[in-house]
Amino acid sequence: MRSIWNGAISFGLVSIPVKLMNATESHAVSFRQIHTEDGGRIRYRKVCELEDREVSQAEIGKAYEDADGSMIPITDEDLSHLPIPTARTIEIVAFVPRERIDPLQMGTAYYLAASGAPAAKPYTLLREALGRSDRVAIAKFALRGRERLGMLRVSGDAIVMHGLLWPDEVRTPEGVAPDAGVTVREQELDLADALMDTLGEIDLDDLHDEYREALEEVIAAKAAGEAPPEAPGPAEPGKVLDLMAALESSVRAARESRGGEGTGTAEVRTLERRERPARRTPKETGGKKSTSTAAGKTAAGKTQARKSTSAARKSTAETDEETAKSAKTAHAAPTAHAAKTAKTAKTAKTAKTAKTAQKTPDRSTARKTAAKATAGSTAGKGAAKKTASSRRRGA
């Protein structure tokens, strides 16, 4: 690896010569800008605006633009003689626990390599001290024209330095979190835990850039004069109406994708049992609804009773009318009169029984009344037969 900076680590009175090298690299596919009409490449040329000509890289230097627009040249020699100790030194200022460092501050990572044989022992000393203390070193260093903050830690047999943002460069998360008042139930937290347990851990070495691979396939197909592969249509997102149902489905899907490992199903069933008391709560608080239902039933019962009473009165009126008609025709047809009288008595008693049954809520009393009415009807029939028989004998 090529070094991008040479200097030393200042560890108290110990100086460790080191080289700074990039610890990461990008595998992103890069593109060039072209003229779409003829495919010609678009290039940027560095032109001096005073001479109106292109200049080479060797002729280009640095300068600071003042408020009035004038340029103040700054050379590499000026930067190397800055009156600060971090110009060529990584100055360790403190050792802090690892958890004190917010990942938001962490930036580019660099490897620190010992520069030469004399640096081997102090380098190893610092590495072992960091590893045994389980702490990280906070340091200041200058790179590319500005002083930076760094964090030194141990990675394997090497010391790694992460560039850190200054505390005032990290924004506060104002307006990022949702408004207050959102309540998360214990059942939902349990399902979220079950989903995390089902997904489990993964070896980061198994992860790869699928976008880059797909892009390389498209480039290879077009280079060969073939049609690029078509991407599958986007799946229609389902409407999540219930967070609990979505979590349960996610747990099941995760278990299926991992070959049924884990205990996701048992946990989901247990949580379903816990959810039942919560579903009864709206019914328990709905007392007004039950009262209104009972009142509706009572009103319906009263209405039915009124209808039955009206029907009984109508039946009684009809009976009286039939009795009057029977009285007029009694002399002409005594037998028919007796039959009608019996029928009238039966109807009247039946109506009276119905009225009594509507007024009496007890079913047993209604049955007794109906039995008495039936017995009376039978007696009436017997009396009518006897009267008819005696009249025939007299005749």
Helices and strands as residue ranges (DSSP letters): E 5-11, E 14-22, E 47-48, E 53-54, G 57-59, E 62-65, E 71-74, H 76-80, G 85-87, E 89-97, G 98-100, G 103-105, E 106-114, G 117-119, H 120-133, E 135-143, E 146-155, E 158-164, G 167-169, H 186-199, G 204-206, H 210-223, H 243-257, H 264-285, H 287-328, H 334-359, H 363-394
